[in-house]
């Protein structure tokens, strides 16, 4: 017997909650300069459940270190333009991503 999603009530194999959550996000990407001219790319506006998965994907595709702090993803280096392309590939709407 298949398990049922608690949010939408559909079976897990056809659950659409993840896709709906990705489309409803308002994502902001910005770059901060830290000490010693080091750059930090910050991705804000993701829900905590999605942020962990997205951070793992971004860190592996960009080959950089990073963390999730205070509800935002912090990545080492200036990756503003690459992040937008990766997020669109992952299923987020391009119109909801602002840099």
GUDO-756220 format. One line per 10 residues: for each residue x, y, z of N, C-alpha, C, O. Coordinates in nm, 4 decimals, always signed. Each point is the difference from the previous one (the first is absolute). Example, Ala and Ser with C-alpha at 12.3 -4.5 7.8 and 13.67 -1.06 7.14 Angstrom:
GUDO-756220
+1.3190:-0.5690:+0.7800:-0.0890:+0.1190:+0.0000:+0.0900:+0.1200:+0.0000:+0.1036:-0.0019:+0.0665; -0.1386:+0.1069:-0.1385:+0.0820:+0.1190:+0.0060:-0.0770:+0.1090:+0.0730:+0.0509:+0.1108:+0.0169
end
This chain:
GUDO-756220
+0.0844:-0.1181:+0.0000:-0.0844:+0.1181:+0.0000:+0.0889:+0.1243:+0.0000:+0.0982:+0.0076:+0.0737; -0.1339:+0.0880:-0.1562:+0.0788:+0.1213:-0.0147:-0.0275:+0.0972:+0.1143:-0.1100:+0.0056:+0.0550; +0.2132:+0.0704:-0.0215:-0.0176:+0.1030:+0.1019:-0.0619:+0.1235:-0.0637:+0.0169:+0.0255:-0.1192; -0.0882:+0.0500:+0.2004:-0.0724:+0.1167:-0.0477:+0.0656:+0.1257:+0.0566:+0.0386:+0.0039:+0.1169; -0.0266:+0.0972:-0.2000:+0.0580:+0.1280:+0.0425:-0.0957:+0.0675:+0.0987:-0.1207:+0.0060:-0.0238; +0.1748:+0.0440:+0.1332:-0.0825:+0.0649:+0.1017:-0.0507:+0.1362:-0.0455:-0.1023:+0.0472:+0.0497; +0.1719:+0.0169:-0.1433:-0.0371:+0.1344:-0.0437:-0.1098:-0.0007:-0.1062:-0.1025:+0.0663:+0.0154; +0.1249:-0.1423:-0.1240:-0.0951:+0.0048:-0.1112:-0.0953:-0.1204:-0.0034:-0.1024:+0.0057:-0.0681; +0.1335:-0.1135:+0.1394:-0.0876:-0.1160:+0.0045:+0.0163:-0.0953:-0.1160:-0.0747:-0.0972:-0.0108; +0.1709:+0.1228:-0.0767:+0.0257:-0.0885:-0.1133:+0.1048:-0.1042:+0.0383:+0.0752:+0.0205:+0.0953
-0.0693:-0.1318:-0.1680:+0.1074:-0.0965:+0.0245:+0.1365:+0.0648:-0.0238:+0.0126:+0.0906:-0.0823; +0.0891:-0.1373:+0.1547:+0.1339:+0.0601:-0.0067:+0.0581:+0.0004:-0.1410:+0.0727:+0.0929:-0.0354; -0.1023:-0.1937:-0.0460:+0.0600:-0.0061:-0.1336:-0.0567:+0.1053:-0.0958:+0.0636:+0.0283:-0.1016; -0.1802:+0.0310:+0.1293:-0.0546:+0.1053:-0.0858:-0.0220:+0.1310:+0.0763:-0.0720:+0.0880:-0.0472; +0.1333:-0.0752:+0.1636:-0.0133:+0.1195:+0.0834:+0.0558:+0.1220:-0.0732:+0.1066:-0.0077:-0.0612; -0.1775:+0.1192:+0.0672:+0.0408:+0.1226:-0.0679:+0.0382:+0.1106:+0.0973:+0.0212:+0.1138:-0.0417; -0.0122:-0.1447:+0.1684:+0.0309:+0.1022:+0.1014:+0.1358:+0.0643:-0.0238:+0.0137:+0.1216:+0.0128; +0.0860:-0.2008:-0.0470:+0.1337:+0.0528:-0.0227:+0.0038:+0.0984:-0.1147:+0.0637:+0.1048:+0.0102; -0.1305:-0.1368:-0.1187:-0.0021:+0.0896:-0.1166:-0.0763:+0.1279:+0.0305:+0.0425:+0.1080:-0.0412; -0.1535:-0.1176:+0.1120:-0.0772:+0.1192:+0.0359:+0.0808:+0.0896:+0.0930:-0.0020:+0.1223:-0.0137
+0.0727:-0.1830:+0.1079:+0.0823:+0.0777:+0.0928:+0.1116:+0.0726:-0.0736:+0.0315:+0.1141:+0.0337; +0.0291:-0.1778:-0.1337:+0.1068:+0.0635:-0.0762:-0.0522:+0.1184:-0.0803:+0.0684:+0.1017:-0.0115; -0.1880:-0.1134:-0.0437:-0.0546:+0.1063:-0.0834:-0.0462:+0.1202:+0.0807:-0.0092:+0.1101:-0.0543; -0.0203:-0.1284:+0.1835:-0.0535:+0.1098:+0.0806:+0.1076:+0.0768:+0.0761:-0.0336:+0.0922:+0.0743; +0.1610:-0.1262:-0.0896:+0.1087:+0.0648:+0.0722:+0.0364:+0.1343:-0.0637:-0.0049:+0.0148:-0.1221; +0.0411:+0.0818:+0.2047:+0.0541:+0.1292:-0.0446:+0.1464:+0.0015:+0.0439:+0.0299:+0.0234:+0.1171; +0.0596:-0.0480:-0.2102:+0.1412:-0.0210:+0.0312:+0.0808:+0.1248:-0.0322:-0.0166:+0.0604:-0.1060; +0.1043:-0.0224:+0.1985:+0.0891:+0.1137:-0.0184:+0.1437:-0.0494:+0.0080:+0.0369:-0.0725:+0.0924; +0.0438:+0.1125:-0.1904:+0.1415:-0.0365:-0.0031:+0.0809:+0.1287:+0.0099:-0.0235:+0.0946:-0.0752; +0.1199:-0.0910:+0.1691:+0.0857:+0.1179:+0.0121:+0.1402:-0.0441:+0.0405:+0.0203:-0.1117:+0.0476
+0.0749:+0.2004:-0.0672:+0.1399:-0.0283:+0.0319:+0.0488:+0.1031:+0.1005:-0.0224:+0.1199:-0.0166; +0.0894:-0.1677:+0.1212:+0.0614:+0.0876:+0.0991:+0.1504:-0.0197:-0.0035:+0.0491:-0.1104:-0.0237; +0.0229:+0.2181:+0.0473:+0.1449:-0.0108:+0.0085:+0.0377:-0.0033:+0.1475:-0.0371:+0.0885:+0.0770; +0.1107:-0.1909:-0.0394:+0.0423:-0.0180:+0.1382:+0.1441:+0.0461:+0.0166:+0.0567:+0.0638:-0.0887; +0.0010:-0.0965:+0.2017:+0.1387:+0.0374:+0.0268:+0.0945:-0.0609:-0.1021:-0.0268:-0.1063:-0.0559; +0.1359:+0.1742:+0.0327:+0.1052:-0.0462:-0.0896:-0.0486:-0.0199:-0.1436:+0.0501:-0.0869:-0.0712; -0.1474:+0.1671:+0.0291:-0.0560:-0.0030:-0.1359:-0.0562:-0.1376:-0.0390:+0.0102:-0.0419:-0.1153; -0.0681:-0.0257:+0.2113:-0.0661:-0.1284:-0.0266:-0.1479:+0.0278:-0.0249:-0.0602:+0.0837:+0.0673; +0.0023:-0.1538:-0.1635:-0.1399:+0.0200:-0.0349:-0.0855:-0.1115:+0.0565:+0.0443:-0.1140:+0.0139; -0.1690:+0.1494:+0.0187:-0.0974:-0.0929:+0.0539:-0.1301:+0.0204:-0.0762:-0.0559:+0.1097:+0.0017
+0.0071:-0.2133:-0.0681:-0.1258:+0.0085:-0.0731:-0.1113:-0.0477:+0.0919:+0.0099:-0.1076:+0.0590; -0.1158:+0.1869:-0.0464:-0.1094:-0.0299:+0.0915:-0.1282:-0.0209:-0.0799:-0.0371:+0.0822:-0.0839; -0.0297:-0.1942:+0.1119:-0.1278:-0.0330:-0.0637:-0.1051:+0.0024:+0.1104:+0.0080:-0.0778:+0.0950; -0.1072:+0.1674:-0.1072:-0.1041:+0.0150:+0.1022:-0.1376:-0.0233:-0.0600:-0.0191:+0.0113:-0.1211; -0.0767:-0.0441:+0.2075:-0.1383:-0.0139:-0.0423:-0.0465:-0.1420:-0.0196:-0.1116:-0.0218:-0.0471; +0.1938:-0.0761:+0.0819:-0.0391:-0.1400:-0.0130:-0.0543:-0.0522:+0.1317:+0.0459:+0.0403:+0.1069; -0.1434:-0.1300:-0.1142:-0.0498:-0.0660:+0.1203:+0.1084:-0.0929:+0.0538:+0.0835:-0.0493:-0.0759; -0.0850:+0.0257:+0.2062:+0.1036:-0.0818:+0.0633:+0.0066:-0.1405:-0.0570:+0.1092:-0.0548:-0.0153; -0.2237:-0.0051:-0.0166:-0.0013:-0.1367:-0.0527:+0.0669:-0.0079:-0.1367:+0.0669:-0.0987:-0.0305; -0.0840:+0.1999:-0.0506:+0.0575:+0.0023:-0.1340:+0.1443:+0.0488:+0.0037:+0.0821:-0.0446:-0.0801
-0.0503:+0.1355:+0.1717:+0.1325:+0.0632:+0.0048:+0.1114:-0.1023:+0.0199:+0.1069:+0.0133:-0.0596; -0.1296:-0.1132:+0.1408:+0.1040:-0.0992:+0.0268:+0.0352:-0.0779:-0.1268:+0.1174:-0.0226:-0.0294; -0.2189:-0.0175:-0.0444:+0.0208:-0.0742:-0.1252:+0.0660:+0.0881:-0.1060:+0.0900:-0.0446:-0.0711; -0.1349:+0.1696:+0.0608:+0.0554:+0.0931:-0.0983:+0.1452:+0.0324:+0.0326:+0.0828:+0.0085:-0.0906; -0.0504:+0.0099:+0.2186:+0.1372:+0.0305:+0.0401:+0.0936:-0.1140:-0.0385:+0.1108:+0.0235:-0.0482; -0.1546:-0.1440:+0.0690:+0.0825:-0.1162:-0.0354:+0.0251:-0.0035:-0.1504:+0.1122:-0.0260:-0.0434; -0.2146:+0.0516:-0.0354:+0.0132:+0.0011:-0.1453:+0.0933:+0.1114:-0.0468:+0.0870:-0.0225:-0.0842; -0.1053:+0.1429:+0.1389:+0.0827:+0.1132:-0.0406:+0.1465:-0.0224:+0.0354:+0.0886:+0.0285:-0.0805; -0.0631:-0.0793:+0.2002:+0.1385:-0.0223:+0.0419:+0.0685:-0.1034:-0.0881:+0.1181:+0.0148:-0.0314; -0.1891:-0.1184:-0.0087:+0.0628:-0.1023:-0.0833:+0.0200:+0.0479:-0.1437:+0.1033:-0.0297:-0.0601
-0.1990:+0.1028:+0.0038:+0.0130:+0.0461:-0.1382:+0.0981:+0.1155:-0.0146:+0.0627:+0.0150:-0.1048; -0.0488:+0.0671:+0.2094:+0.0911:+0.1141:-0.0060:+0.1368:-0.0318:+0.0592:+0.0914:+0.0820:-0.0085; -0.0765:-0.1984:+0.0674:+0.1263:-0.0434:+0.0614:+0.0516:+0.1039:+0.0994:+0.1140:+0.0457:-0.0084; -0.2013:-0.0098:+0.1028:+0.0377:+0.0981:+0.1012:-0.0563:-0.0427:+0.1347:-0.0846:-0.0891:+0.0082; +0.1323:+0.1530:+0.0959:-0.0516:-0.0255:+0.1331:-0.1172:+0.0911:+0.0282:-0.0202:+0.1004:-0.0683; -0.0566:-0.1361:+0.1688:-0.1130:+0.0839:+0.0348:-0.0736:-0.0537:+0.1206:+0.0321:-0.1068:+0.0522; -0.1321:+0.1830:-0.0085:-0.0774:-0.0368:+0.1173:-0.1394:+0.0606:-0.0099:-0.0283:+0.0831:-0.0863; -0.0575:-0.1273:+0.1772:-0.1325:+0.0599:+0.0140:-0.0032:+0.0662:+0.1366:+0.0118:-0.0679:+0.1019; -0.0276:+0.2001:-0.0984:-0.0063:+0.0740:+0.1249:-0.1132:+0.1000:-0.0054:-0.0177:+0.0702:-0.0996; -0.0588:-0.0638:+0.2071:-0.1100:+0.0965:+0.0122:-0.0973:-0.0069:-0.1173:-0.0495:+0.1034:-0.0448
+0.0218:-0.2222:-0.0049:-0.0952:-0.0169:-0.1090:+0.0508:+0.0428:-0.1359:-0.0800:+0.0255:-0.0901; +0.2103:-0.0168:+0.0728:+0.0560:+0.0371:-0.1292:+0.1214:-0.0882:-0.0307:+0.0667:-0.0504:+0.0903; -0.0404:+0.0336:-0.2183:+0.1128:-0.0811:-0.0443:+0.1171:+0.0942:-0.0252:-0.0135:+0.0990:-0.0719; +0.1285:-0.1303:+0.1315:+0.1206:+0.0790:-0.0196:+0.1039:-0.0869:-0.0687:+0.0376:-0.1053:+0.0516; +0.0089:+0.1495:-0.1684:+0.0985:-0.0737:-0.0782:+0.1279:+0.0816:-0.0135:-0.0050:+0.1218:-0.0172; +0.1175:-0.1877:+0.0249:+0.1282:+0.0676:-0.0123:+0.0261:+0.0348:-0.1458:-0.0109:-0.0860:-0.0875; +0.0452:+0.2109:+0.0611:+0.0302:+0.0441:-0.1356:-0.1139:+0.0778:-0.0627:-0.1103:+0.0051:+0.0546; +0.1369:+0.0553:-0.1688:-0.0989:+0.0772:-0.0746:-0.0583:-0.0885:-0.1097:+0.0622:-0.0200:-0.1043; -0.1817:-0.0327:+0.1287:-0.0645:-0.0930:-0.0934:-0.1384:+0.0499:-0.0416:-0.0869:-0.0807:-0.0330; +0.0654:+0.2108:+0.0340:-0.1329:+0.0559:-0.0225:-0.0641:-0.0489:-0.1301:-0.1163:-0.0403:+0.0009
+0.1885:+0.0430:-0.1112:-0.0593:-0.0336:-0.1293:-0.0175:-0.1506:-0.0177:-0.0974:-0.0441:-0.0610; +0.1895:-0.0341:+0.1129:-0.0104:-0.1449:-0.0119:-0.1160:-0.0547:+0.0831:-0.0666:-0.0950:-0.0412; +0.0423:+0.1551:+0.1582:-0.1071:-0.0480:+0.0882:-0.1351:+0.0139:-0.0677:-0.0836:-0.0899:+0.0097; +0.0613:+0.2003:-0.0776:-0.1290:+0.0211:-0.0666:-0.0248:-0.1082:-0.1043:-0.1115:-0.0511:-0.0101; +0.2135:+0.0154:-0.0675:-0.0144:-0.1047:-0.1014:-0.0302:-0.1351:+0.0641:-0.0844:-0.0750:-0.0490; +0.1534:+0.0443:+0.1584:-0.0200:-0.1283:+0.0671:-0.1391:-0.0082:+0.0610:-0.0644:-0.1046:-0.0081; +0.0168:+0.2131:+0.0690:-0.1332:-0.0008:+0.0599:-0.1088:-0.0195:-0.1055:-0.0991:-0.0685:+0.0255; +0.1165:+0.1272:-0.1418:-0.0972:-0.0196:-0.1090:+0.0009:-0.1456:-0.0452:-0.1060:-0.0565:-0.0268; +0.2243:-0.0053:+0.0179:+0.0096:-0.1416:-0.0358:-0.0665:-0.0888:+0.1038:-0.0536:-0.1055:-0.0340; +0.0563:+0.1465:+0.1594:-0.0574:-0.0787:+0.1094:-0.1515:+0.0148:+0.0098:-0.0630:-0.0699:+0.0794
+0.0029:+0.1591:-0.1580:-0.1455:+0.0095:-0.0039:-0.0583:+0.1275:+0.0576:-0.1223:+0.0123:+0.0073; +0.2041:+0.0826:+0.0338:-0.0504:+0.1273:+0.0494:-0.0288:+0.0902:-0.1186:+0.0687:-0.0078:-0.1019; -0.1710:+0.0945:+0.1140:-0.0344:+0.0909:-0.1074:+0.1018:+0.1134:-0.0078:+0.0401:+0.0555:+0.1023; +0.0011:-0.0218:-0.2233:+0.0998:+0.1049:-0.0200:-0.0538:+0.1352:+0.0457:+0.0767:+0.0840:+0.0473; -0.2060:-0.0620:-0.0606:-0.0573:+0.1285:+0.0392:-0.0031:+0.0201:+0.1517:-0.0146:+0.1129:+0.0469; +0.0282:-0.2218:+0.0305:-0.0019:+0.0125:+0.1454:+0.1401:+0.0139:+0.0599:+0.0146:+0.0102:+0.1218; +0.0897:-0.0098:-0.2082:+0.1379:+0.0109:+0.0472:+0.0505:+0.1408:-0.0312:+0.0039:+0.0415:-0.1158; +0.0347:+0.0312:+0.2208:+0.0476:+0.1376:-0.0148:+0.1435:+0.0102:+0.0467:+0.0356:-0.0530:+0.1053; +0.0480:+0.1216:-0.1841:+0.1358:+0.0232:+0.0471:+0.0316:+0.1455:+0.0069:+0.1110:+0.0374:+0.0380
end
